[in-house]
């Protein structure tokens, strides 16, 4: 794993941190390989309930793909898209702790997560049109799926610089907080999500992804619903409600 990509697990919560502050937490070939290796660990860990994605420092969450690696050929655009797709389709819920400004493919990294917590006073911009680049189709599809065509046009076609308040209004951020409250809000959210029934959260995430892409596979939806209905977690949820206590879900 690249030294610029860090990964830690604590109590069912994983944290993937881009530790490349001197390069605005950009993702070069080495960093993308590191992220891919972290995703391998995430997919193999049955105890993991939530993944946090964040950057180091307070200035920039992520500046996207490394322009140096792109220009040199060390990084192929499809490699970046492949990793983003893996993140977006993880079974478990994911949360972007957006610790600063967001640029270029960093916006796609954040959008590849299920939830985004941003900081008041920051901004975001995708400068592809200003460089003469066409953003990759898979990324464009994600922008439209998550934000709608109008917001996607503002961010991609107009390359508009958007402040955090407007980013929250158009749905880029689910939650927006002062800088000093970021960690507290992220911890509150992930602990809440980690305490929910894993089979149910995974099932609904899968179906939401399908719906966002145009249609739900009703056969698969029935299968997922049946798995939840026959699970030990459902019985535990009912028992906890009767006994007025917090449920202890096993994911089975």
GUDO-841649 format. One record per atom (N, C-alpha, C): y, z, x; residue in three letters. Coordinates in pm, whole numbers, plus 32768, in hexadecimal, padded with zeros to 4 digits. Each point is the difference from the previous one (the first is absolute). Layout:
% GUDO-841649
YZXALA
...
% end
This chain:
% GUDO-841649
7F8880008053UNK
807880007FADUNK
807D80008057UNK
80667FB57FDAUNK
807C7FFA804CUNK
804380898004UNK
803F80218074UNK
80468080800AUNK
807B80047FA6UNK
802A7F8D7FCFUNK
80747FFB7FA7UNK
7FD8800E7F6DUNK
7F8080117FE6UNK
7FD0801B7F79UNK
7FB480848003UNK
802E80607FB2UNK
7FC180847FFCUNK
7FBE80167F79UNK
7F94804E8001UNK
7FBB801D7F83UNK
7FCE808F8003UNK
801780477F92UNK
7FD1808A7FF4UNK
7FD480197F71UNK
7FA1805B7FEFUNK
7FCE80257F7BUNK
800C80967FEFUNK
8031802A7F8BUNK
800C808F7FE3UNK
7FE680167F6CUNK
7F9180427FE2UNK
7FE380247F75UNK
7FF47F8B7FA1UNK
7FBE7F978029UNK
7FEE7F8D7FA9UNK
80757FA07FFCUNK
8067801B8051UNK
80767FAA8007UNK
80097FC4808CUNK
7FFF7F7B800AUNK
800E7FBD8080UNK
80907FD48014UNK
802C8001807EUNK
80877FD08020UNK
7FF97F9A8070UNK
802C7F867FE1UNK
800B7F948062UNK
80937FF88027UNK
801B80138081UNK
808B8001802FUNK
80157F938069UNK
80677FAD7FECUNK
80277F9D8064UNK
805C80468063UNK
7FD2800F807BUNK
804B804A8065UNK
80377F9D8068UNK
805F7FAF7FD2UNK
80397F968054UNK
80977FFD7FE9UNK
803D80788009UNK
808C80107FD7UNK
805F7FAA8051UNK
7FE27FEC8082UNK
80597FB18054UNK
80027F6D7FD7UNK
7F9C7FD57FB2UNK
7FFC7F777FCBUNK
800F80007F68UNK
804280687FCDUNK
8017800E7F6FUNK
7F7C7FFD7FB2UNK
7F98803A803DUNK
7F7C80097FC0UNK
7FCD7F777FD2UNK
801C7F9B8051UNK
7FCD7F7A7FE0UNK
7F6A7FFA801CUNK
7FBF7F9E7FC5UNK
7F6F7FF1800CUNK
7FDE7F848050UNK
7FDA8014807EUNK
7FCF7F938052UNK
7F697FF47FF3UNK
7FC67FAE8054UNK
7F6F7FEB7FF9UNK
7FB480838016UNK
802C80508063UNK
7FBC807E801DUNK
800C80627F8BUNK
807780057FC4UNK
8015805D7F8FUNK
7FAC7FD77F88UNK
7FFC7F7E7FE2UNK
7FB07FD37F8EUNK
7F6D801C8016UNK
7FD17FF1807DUNK
7F768023801EUNK
7FE980957FE9UNK
806380528029UNK
7FF6808F7FE9UNK
7FFD80247F6DUNK
80557FBF7FB0UNK
800080187F70UNK
7F797FD87FC4UNK
7FCA7F90802CUNK
7F7E7FD27FCFUNK
7F938066801FUNK
8005803A8076UNK
7F9D80658026UNK
800F807E7FAAUNK
807C80247FE1UNK
801580727FA6UNK
7FC67FE27F75UNK
80157F887FCFUNK
7FCB7FDC7F7DUNK
7F6780048000UNK
7FC27FDF8071UNK
7F6F800E800CUNK
7FD880927FE9UNK
804A805B8041UNK
7FE2808F7FF2UNK
8015802F7F71UNK
806A7FCF7FC2UNK
801E80267F75UNK
7F917FD37FA3UNK
7FD47F858011UNK
7F977FC97FA8UNK
7F7A80478012UNK
7FEB803B8077UNK
7F808041801CUNK
800080957FDFUNK
807180367FD6UNK
800D80917FE9UNK
7FF780207F6BUNK
7F8D80347FD2UNK
7FF0801C7F71UNK
805180787FCFUNK
80318050805EUNK
804C80777FDAUNK
80957FE67FF2UNK
802D7F8B802DUNK
808F7FE37FFCUNK
802E7FE37F72UNK
8072803A7FDAUNK
80327FF17F78UNK
80827FAE7FFAUNK
805380098068UNK
80817FBC8002UNK
80207FD88090UNK
80457F8E8010UNK
802F7FD68083UNK
80977FF57FFEUNK
804480418060UNK
80907FF48014UNK
80177F9B8070UNK
80607FA77FEDUNK
80297FA18067UNK
8092801A8020UNK
802180148080UNK
808A80218023UNK
80207FCF808DUNK
807F80108026UNK
802C7FDD8086UNK
8037807A8047UNK
80167FF28082UNK
8038806C8050UNK
80987FFA7FFEUNK
803F80757FFCUNK
809180088006UNK
80417FF97F78UNK
80847FF58000UNK
804D7FFF7F84UNK
804B7F7D7FEBUNK
7FFC7FA68062UNK
80517F877FF7UNK
7FB97F8F7FB5UNK
7F817FE28026UNK
7FBB7F8D7FC6UNK
7F7180227FDAUNK
7FDC7FE07F87UNK
7F75800D7FD3UNK
7FA97F9A8048UNK
80247F827FF3UNK
7FB87F948043UNK
80557F827FFCUNK
80057FBB8072UNK
804C7F838008UNK
7FA67F877FEEUNK
7F8780167FD2UNK
7FA67F907FE4UNK
7FB97FCD807BUNK
7FD47F837FFBUNK
7FB67FC3806EUNK
805B7FEF8079UNK
7FCA80198077UNK
804B7FF1807CUNK
80257F6E8016UNK
80827FE58006UNK
802D7F768018UNK
7FD57FCF8089UNK
7FFE805B8062UNK
7FD47FDA8086UNK
7F707FD18001UNK
7FA980497FBAUNK
7F737FDA7FFBUNK
7FEC7F827FACUNK
80527FF07F98UNK
7FF77F857FB0UNK
802A7F878052UNK
806E800E8049UNK
80337F90804FUNK
7FA37FDA8072UNK
7FBD80658039UNK
7FA77FE68071UNK
7F787FCC7FD4UNK
7FE3800E7F7FUNK
7F7D7FD77FCEUNK
7F99806F8006UNK
802780768035UNK
7FA280708006UNK
7FDC80337F76UNK
805B7FEB7FA1UNK
7FEA802D7F76UNK
80097F897FA1UNK
7F967FE97FB5UNK
7FFF7F977F9CUNK
802B80387F79UNK
80547FB77FB3UNK
802C80337F7EUNK
7F8E80297FA4UNK
7F8F7FB78007UNK
7F9280237FA6UNK
7FC080858025UNK
800F802B807FUNK
7FCB80828029UNK
804E80707FBCUNK
80857FF17FFBUNK
805480637FBBUNK
7FDA80067F6CUNK
7FF37F8B7FC1UNK
7FE07FFC7F71UNK
7F78803C7FE3UNK
7FA17FEA8059UNK
7F7980347FEDUNK
800080997FFEUNK
804C803D805BUNK
800680928005UNK
804980367F85UNK
806B7FBE7FD6UNK
8048802D7F89UNK
7FA67FF97F85UNK
7FAF7F977FF8UNK
7FA47FF37F8EUNK
7F9A80728000UNK
7FCE80228075UNK
7FA0806F8007UNK
804080827FD1UNK
807B80198029UNK
804580797FD6UNK
801680007F69UNK
802B7F8E7FCBUNK
80207FF77F71UNK
7F8580127FA8UNK
7F8A7FE08034UNK
7F8780057FAFUNK
7FA480748023UNK
80338062804CUNK
7FB080788018UNK
7FDA80417F7CUNK
7F8C803E7FFCUNK
7FD480427F85UNK
805780787FDDUNK
8026804D8066UNK
8049807C7FE5UNK
80967FE67FEFUNK
8047805A7FBDUNK
80917FF27FF3UNK
804580098089UNK
806C7FB5800FUNK
804C8000807CUNK
809480187FE2UNK
80438040805EUNK
808D80237FECUNK
804E7FE1807FUNK
806C7FB37FF3UNK
80577FE28071UNK
806E80698008UNK
80008048806DUNK
806C805F801EUNK
80687FB0804EUNK
80627FCB7FB9UNK
805F7FA1803CUNK
807180508040UNK
7FF0801C8080UNK
8054805F8047UNK
80877FC8802DUNK
80197F7D7FEAUNK
807E7FC6802AUNK
80147F767FC5UNK
804C7FAD8046UNK
80187F777FD3UNK
7F7E7FAF8005UNK
7FFD7F957FB0UNK
7F897FAB7FF8UNK
802C7F6F8013UNK
7FBD7FBB805CUNK
80247F76801CUNK
7F867FA68001UNK
80167F817FDBUNK
7F987F9B800AUNK
7F7D80297FC0UNK
7F947FED804DUNK
7F7C80237FCDUNK
7FEB80947FE8UNK
805F8053802EUNK
7FF8808E7FDFUNK
800A80177F6AUNK
804A7FA77FBDUNK
8008800A7F6EUNK
7F777FE37FC2UNK
7FB77FA0803AUNK
7F7A7FE27FCDUNK
7FA08073801DUNK
800F80408074UNK
7FAE8075801FUNK
8014806C7F96UNK
807D801A7FDCUNK
801C80667F9AUNK
7FCB7FD57F78UNK
80137F807FDDUNK
7FD07FCF7F7FUNK
7F687FFC7FF8UNK
7FBE7FFE8072UNK
7F6D80018001UNK
7FCA80897FDDUNK
805780657FFFUNK
7FD780877FD6UNK
8018800F7F6AUNK
7FB8805D7FC4UNK
800A80147F6FUNK
808180457FD8UNK
803280588055UNK
807A804C7FE3UNK
805A7FFC807AUNK
808580047FE7UNK
80617FFC806DUNK
806A806C7FE8UNK
801380538066UNK
806980667FFDUNK
80677FDB8069UNK
807C7FE97FD4UNK
80697FD6805CUNK
806C80698011UNK
805B7FE4805EUNK
806B805D8024UNK
80877FC67FD7UNK
804F804F7FBBUNK
80877FD97FD9UNK
80527FDD807DUNK
804A7F927FF9UNK
80547FD88070UNK
7FC27F97805AUNK
7F817FDE7FE9UNK
7FBF7F988050UNK
800F7F797FBAUNK
7FD07F978042UNK
80097F7B7FC5UNK
7F857FAF8028UNK
7FF07F8E7FBEUNK
7F917FA78022UNK
80307F6F7FFAUNK
7FBB7FAC804FUNK
80217F728001UNK
7F8C7FB08039UNK
7FE67F8D7FC4UNK
7F9F7FA18035UNK
804F7F888033UNK
80117FF18085UNK
805A7F998036UNK
7FBD7F7A801CUNK
7F8B7FE67FC5UNK
7FB87F848020UNK
80587F847FEDUNK
804A7FF77F90UNK
80537F8A7FE5UNK
80727FF48064UNK
802E80718035UNK
806B7FFE8063UNK
7FCE7FCB8087UNK
7F7C800B8018UNK
7FC57FCC807BUNK
7FCC7F727FF1UNK
7FF67FD07F81UNK
7FC67F7D7FE8UNK
7F6B80047FE9UNK
7FCC80787FDDUNK
7F71800F7FE8UNK
7FE280027F6BUNK
7F8B7FCF7FDAUNK
7FCE800F7F78UNK
7F9C80728000UNK
801880647FADUNK
7FA680737FFAUNK
7F767FD17FD2UNK
7F9480378037UNK
7F787FD37FDDUNK
7FE080107F6BUNK
7FB17FA47FC9UNK
7FE180027F70UNK
7FC480827FCEUNK
7FA5803C804DUNK
7FC2807D7FD2UNK
8068806D7FF1UNK
80608004805DUNK
806B80627FF7UNK
805B7FE77F8AUNK
80227F827FE9UNK
80547FDD7F8CUNK
7FBB802B7F7FUNK
7F7E7FE77FF7UNK
7FB580297F89UNK
800A80977FE9UNK
7FF9804D806EUNK
800980917FF4UNK
8089802B7FD0UNK
806B7FC38035UNK
808880207FD4UNK
800F7FE77F69UNK
7FCF7F8D7FD3UNK
800C7FDF7F72UNK
7FAB805D7FACUNK
7F86801D802FUNK
7FA580597FB5UNK
803C808B7FF1UNK
803A8035806BUNK
803380897FFCUNK
808D800C7FC5UNK
80557F9B8017UNK
808D800E7FDBUNK
80317F9D7F98UNK
7FB37F957FE6UNK
802E7F987FA5UNK
80477F91804CUNK
800B7F8B7FC0UNK
80387F8B8042UNK
809480118022UNK
804D80407FA8UNK
8090800E8017UNK
801C8050807FUNK
7FC08075800DUNK
801480528078UNK
7FCA7FBB807BUNK
7F917FB87FF2UNK
7FC77FB78071UNK
80617F958031UNK
80437FBC7FA4UNK
80637F9C8028UNK
8074803F804CUNK
802E80737FD1UNK
806F80448044UNK
7FD88026808FUNK
7F8680308010UNK
7FD680308082UNK
7FD97F8F805EUNK
7FC27F957FCCUNK
7FCB7F978055UNK
805B7F858007UNK
80247FC97F8EUNK
80517F867FFEUNK
8090801E802DUNK
803A806D7FCBUNK
808980238022UNK
800A805A807BUNK
7F8E80328030UNK
7FFD805A8073UNK
806A806D7FF3UNK
8006803C7F89UNK
806880617FE1UNK
7FE380878040UNK
8065803C803BUNK
7FF580898031UNK
8011805D7F88UNK
7F9F80547FE8UNK
7FFC80547F89UNK
800080928028UNK
805B804E7FC7UNK
8002808F8022UNK
7F95804A7FB0UNK
7FE8807D8027UNK
7F91804B7FC8UNK
800C80157F69UNK
807A80177FD0UNK
801180167F71UNK
7FDB7F847FB0UNK
802A7F8A8031UNK
7FDD7F857FBCUNK
7F6A7FE3800FUNK
7FC980208073UNK
7F707FEC8015UNK
7FAF80577F9FUNK
803280767FE4UNK
7FBF80577F9DUNK
800E7FC47F74UNK
80757FCA7FE2UNK
80187FC87F7BUNK
7FA47F897FE4UNK
7FE77FAC8064UNK
7FAD7F897FE9UNK
7F6B801D8010UNK
7FDE807E801FUNK
7F7480258004UNK
7FBE80008089UNK
804D7FE38069UNK
7FC580058085UNK
7FD880908020UNK
8059805E7FE5UNK
7FE0808D8013UNK
7FD7803E7F7BUNK
7F96804D8005UNK
7FDA804F7F8AUNK
804F80827FFDUNK
801E80358077UNK
8048807E800AUNK
80667FF28070UNK
8074803C7FECUNK
806B7FF98063UNK
8038808D8013UNK
8009802C807DUNK
8028808A801CUNK
806180058076UNK
804D806D800DUNK
804F8014807BUNK
7FA1800E8077UNK
80317FDD8076UNK
7FAD80018078UNK
7FB980858015UNK
8046806E7FE7UNK
7FC78083801CUNK
7F9380277F9CUNK
7FF27FB57F93UNK
7F9A80217F9CUNK
7F877FA18005UNK
80017FA3805FUNK
7F967F9A8004UNK
7F75803D8010UNK
7FEE80558063UNK
7F7B8037801AUNK
7FCE80567F8CUNK
805A804E7FC7UNK
7FDA80567F90UNK
7FD07FAD7F89UNK
80497F937FE2UNK
7FDB7FAC7F8DUNK
7F7E7FB7801AUNK
7FED7FCD807AUNK
7F847FBB8021UNK
7F8A805F7FF6UNK
800F80788037UNK
7F9280617FF9UNK
7FDF80237F6FUNK
806580137FAFUNK
7FEB80207F73UNK
7FB07F927FBAUNK
80247F83801AUNK
7FBC7F8F7FC0UNK
7F707FF2802EUNK
7FEB80068084UNK
7F797FE88032UNK
7FA080717FDAUNK
8031807B7FFDUNK
7FAA806E7FD7UNK
7FDB7FF37F6DUNK
805E7FD47FB0UNK
7FE27FEA7F72UNK
7F977F927FF0UNK
80147F8E8043UNK
7FA37F917FF3UNK
7F7780258038UNK
7FFE80488071UNK
7F828027803EUNK
7FAF805D7FA6UNK
804480447FA4UNK
7FBA805C7FA6UNK
7FCB7FBF7F82UNK
80187F7E7FEEUNK
7FD07FB97F8AUNK
7F707FD08015UNK
7FC17FD37F94UNK
7F767FD28006UNK
7FF77F7C804DUNK
7FBC7FFD8073UNK
7FFE7F878054UNK
7FC87F847FBAUNK
7F94800F7FB5UNK
7FC67F8B7FBEUNK
80637FC27F9EUNK
804980557FB9UNK
80607FCF7F9DUNK
80767FBC8043UNK
8035803B806CUNK
80727FC38043UNK
7FD97F7A803FUNK
7F8A7FFB803DUNK
7FD27F83803DUNK
7FEB7F947F96UNK
7FC480277F8FUNK
7FE47F9F7F96UNK
80827FC67FC9UNK
806080577FE5UNK
807E7FCE7FC5UNK
80527FB18065UNK
7FFA80268081UNK
80467FB08064UNK
7FC67F738006UNK
7F7C7FF57FFEUNK
7FC07F7C8004UNK
802B7FAA7F8AUNK
8005803B7F8AUNK
80237FB47F89UNK
80957FDD7FFCUNK
805380578036UNK
808F7FE28008UNK
80177F8A805EUNK
7FB87FFC806FUNK
800B7F8E805CUNK
7FD77F807FB7UNK
7F9280067FB6UNK
7FD47F8A7FB5UNK
806A7FD57F9BUNK
803880607FB8UNK
80657FE17F9BUNK
807B7FC08040UNK
802780348074UNK
80747FC98045UNK
7FEC7F71802CUNK
7F837FDA8010UNK
7FE07F77802BUNK
7FDF7FA57F8BUNK
801180357F86UNK
7FF87FA67F8DUNK
7F98801E7F98UNK
7F9280448024UNK
7F9880187F9CUNK
7FA3806E802FUNK
7FD480527FA1UNK
7F9D8069801CUNK
7F757FCB7FE0UNK
7FA48015805DUNK
7F747FDD7FEBUNK
7FC6806A7FA3UNK
7FEC7FDD7F81UNK
7FD580637F9CUNK
7F758036801DUNK
7FAA7FAF803AUNK
7F7B802F8024UNK
8009806C806BUNK
80527FE78065UNK
80148063806AUNK
8045807C7FC9UNK
805E7FEC7FA5UNK
804580727FC4UNK
7F9E80597FB4UNK
7FA37FC47FB7UNK
7F9B804D7FB7UNK
7FA7804D8060UNK
7FDD7FBF806FUNK
7FAD80428065UNK
80468079803BUNK
80807FF08021UNK
804D806E8039UNK
801180717F9BUNK
801A7FDE7F83UNK
801080667F98UNK
7F7F804F7FEFUNK
7F907FB98005UNK
7F7E80437FF1UNK
7FE5805F8074UNK
80237FD68078UNK
7FEE80568075UNK
804F80827FF0UNK
807B7FF57FCEUNK
805180787FEBUNK
7FC780587F92UNK
7FD37FC17F93UNK
7FCA804C7F8FUNK
7F80804B8023UNK
7FB37FC9805EUNK
7F80803D8026UNK
800C8059807BUNK
807880158031UNK
80138048807EUNK
800180977FEEUNK
7FDD8045806CUNK
800D80918003UNK
809380297FF6UNK
80587FAA8035UNK
808E80207FFEUNK
8035800E7F72UNK
7FD07FAE7FA5UNK
802F800A7F76UNK
7FD980877FC5UNK
7F8680298019UNK
7FD480827FCEUNK
804F8072803FUNK
801F7FF18081UNK
805080658044UNK
808E80027FC7UNK
80377F8C7FE1UNK
80857FFB7FC6UNK
800580467F79UNK
7F9C7FE87FACUNK
7FF980427F7DUNK
7FEF80978011UNK
7FA78028805DUNK
7FE7808F8016UNK
807E80468032UNK
80477FC0805BUNK
807A803D8035UNK
806980117F93UNK
80077F9E7FA6UNK
8060800A7F92UNK
7FDC80747FA4UNK
7F7F800D7FE0UNK
7FD4806E7FA9UNK
801A80878040UNK
7FE780078083UNK
8009807F8047UNK
808C801C8038UNK
805C7FA17FE4UNK
808B8010802AUNK
800B801A8097UNK
7FC37FA7804DUNK
800480088092UNK
80137F75803AUNK
801A7FF88081UNK
800C7F808042UNK
7F757FC48016UNK
7FEE7F817FE4UNK
7F7E7FC18016UNK
7FE37FED8095UNK
7F7F7FFE8020UNK
7FD47FE68089UNK
7FA77F847FFCUNK
803C7F8C8010UNK
7FB97F827FF3UNK
7FB27FDF8080UNK
7F8A7FC77FEEUNK
7FAB7FDC8073UNK
7FFF7F6B801CUNK
80307FB07FA1UNK
7FFC7F6F8010UNK
7F797FC57FDBUNK
7FB6804C7FADUNK
7F7C7FCE7FD7UNK
7FEC80157F6AUNK
% end
